Amino acid sequence: MLTESELRQGLRRRSPIFPDVTVDQPVTLQEVDAAFRAGRRSRADIGITNHVLNLFLEPRNPFEPQRMRKPKMEAVVFGTLLALVVFAVLGFNIAAPRP
C-alpha cells in the first residue's frame, strides 16, 4: 500500500508509481486522443457552439435529433427590432442631404 507522501514524492520525481505492474497492451497518447475525440464527436449536446445556439433556438427534441430547431420568440423579436434600427439608421444616412 502506498502512502500519500510516497505517492507525491513519486509524482514529483516522475518515477513510475507501480513499477512492478506490467500491462499486456500499453495505450499510447494517440489512442487516448482518438478515443477522446470520438467520444466528444458522439456527444452533440455539449460544447460552446451548442450553448450559444441554445440562447437563440428552442431546445432540441431528444426523440427527433435531426429535426431543425425553431428560433425562440425573444430572438425573433430582438432580431426584428435590431433590423429595424439598422434599416432606419441606414435609410436616414442615405437620404440625408450632402453638404
C-alpha positions as CSV (number, residue, x, y, z in Angstrom):
1,M,0.0,0.0,0.0
2,L,1.3,3.4,-1.0
3,T,1.0,6.3,1.4
4,E,0.1,9.8,0.3
5,S,3.6,11.1,0.9
6,E,5.2,8.3,-1.2
7,L,2.8,9.0,-4.0
8,R,3.5,12.7,-4.0
9,Q,7.3,12.0,-3.9
10,G,7.0,9.6,-6.8
11,L,5.0,12.1,-8.8
12,R,7.5,14.9,-8.2
13,R,10.3,12.7,-9.4
14,R,8.2,11.5,-12.3
15,S,9.1,7.9,-11.4
16,P,6.7,5.0,-12.1
17,I,4.1,4.7,-9.3
18,F,3.7,1.0,-9.7
19,P,6.9,-0.3,-11.4
20,D,6.1,-4.0,-10.8
21,V,2.8,-3.8,-12.7
22,T,3.0,-4.8,-16.4
23,V,0.4,-4.1,-19.0
24,D,-0.3,-6.6,-21.8
25,Q,-1.5,-3.8,-24.2
26,P,0.0,-0.4,-23.4
27,V,-2.0,2.6,-24.5
28,T,-0.4,5.3,-26.5
29,L,-1.2,9.0,-26.3
30,Q,-2.6,8.9,-29.9
31,E,-5.0,6.1,-29.0
32,V,-6.2,8.1,-25.9
33,D,-6.6,11.2,-28.0
34,A,-8.5,9.3,-30.7
35,A,-10.8,7.8,-28.2
36,F,-11.4,11.2,-26.5
37,R,-12.2,12.8,-29.8
38,A,-14.5,10.0,-30.9
39,G,-16.4,10.3,-27.6
40,R,-16.6,14.0,-28.0
41,R,-18.0,13.8,-31.5
42,S,-20.7,11.3,-30.4
43,R,-21.9,13.9,-27.8
44,A,-23.6,16.6,-29.8
45,D,-25.3,18.0,-26.7
46,I,-22.2,19.6,-25.2
47,G,-19.9,22.3,-26.4
48,I,-19.7,26.1,-26.7
49,T,-21.4,26.2,-30.1
50,N,-24.4,24.3,-28.7
51,H,-24.6,26.6,-25.7
52,V,-24.6,29.7,-27.9
53,L,-27.3,28.1,-30.2
54,N,-29.4,27.4,-27.1
55,L,-29.6,31.1,-26.4
56,F,-31.4,31.7,-29.8
57,L,-33.1,28.4,-30.6
58,E,-35.7,26.2,-28.9
59,P,-34.5,23.2,-27.0
60,R,-33.7,20.1,-29.1
61,N,-36.2,17.3,-29.2
62,P,-34.5,14.2,-27.9
63,F,-36.8,12.0,-30.0
64,E,-36.1,13.9,-33.2
65,P,-32.4,15.0,-33.1
66,Q,-32.1,15.6,-36.8
67,R,-35.1,18.0,-37.0
68,M,-34.3,21.7,-37.3
69,R,-34.8,23.8,-34.2
70,K,-37.1,26.9,-34.4
71,P,-35.8,30.2,-33.2
72,K,-37.0,31.4,-29.7
73,M,-39.6,34.2,-29.7
74,E,-37.2,36.5,-27.8
75,A,-34.6,36.0,-30.5
76,V,-37.1,36.8,-33.3
77,V,-38.3,40.0,-31.6
78,F,-34.8,41.2,-30.8
79,G,-33.6,40.4,-34.3
80,T,-36.6,42.2,-35.8
81,L,-36.1,45.3,-33.7
82,L,-32.3,45.3,-34.4
83,A,-33.0,45.0,-38.2
84,L,-35.5,47.9,-38.0
85,V,-33.0,50.1,-36.2
86,V,-30.2,49.3,-38.7
87,F,-32.6,50.0,-41.6
88,A,-33.7,53.3,-40.1
89,V,-30.1,54.5,-39.5
90,L,-29.0,53.5,-43.0
91,G,-32.2,55.0,-44.5
92,F,-31.7,58.3,-42.8
93,N,-28.0,58.4,-43.6
94,I,-28.5,57.6,-47.2
95,A,-31.4,60.1,-47.6
96,A,-29.6,62.9,-45.7
97,P,-28.6,65.8,-48.0
98,R,-24.8,66.0,-48.7
99,P,-23.1,69.3,-47.6
